[in-house]
Amino acid sequence: MLVARKWTEADGLVVTGHEAAAHGAEVGTLVLIPSIARQTKLPIIAAGGFSDGRGLAAALVLGAEGISMGTPVHVDPGMRNAPEGERTFP
């Protein structure tokens, strides 16, 4: 069951799903957006699992006003053998 608290002074909500480093338990962001949007009139910023315009478009269609997008990280399989100090991400 999804629960949203009623905030009287909030300007918006950041809705975070499982894709955001598993902060949203087992519920995905794209499932949460319409569920929360039905419960509030506050603007929603969706977070978790977004890396391009297609994700933005999906979030907008589902009721978000925008997305929070972190830096996509490419992990090279050979990096597991590199010392921690030598690991770099593009």
BELUR-V126559 format. One record per helix or strand of 3 or more residues. SS is the DSSP state (~ for helix, > for strand). FROM is the first residue (numbers start at 0). TO is the last residue. If there is no record, write none. Layout:
[[SS | FROM | TO] [SS | FROM | TO]]
//
This chain:
[[> | 11 | 15] [~ | 28 | 36] [> | 42 | 46] [~ | 52 | 61] [> | 65 | 67] [~ | 76 | 80] [~ | 83 | 85]]
//
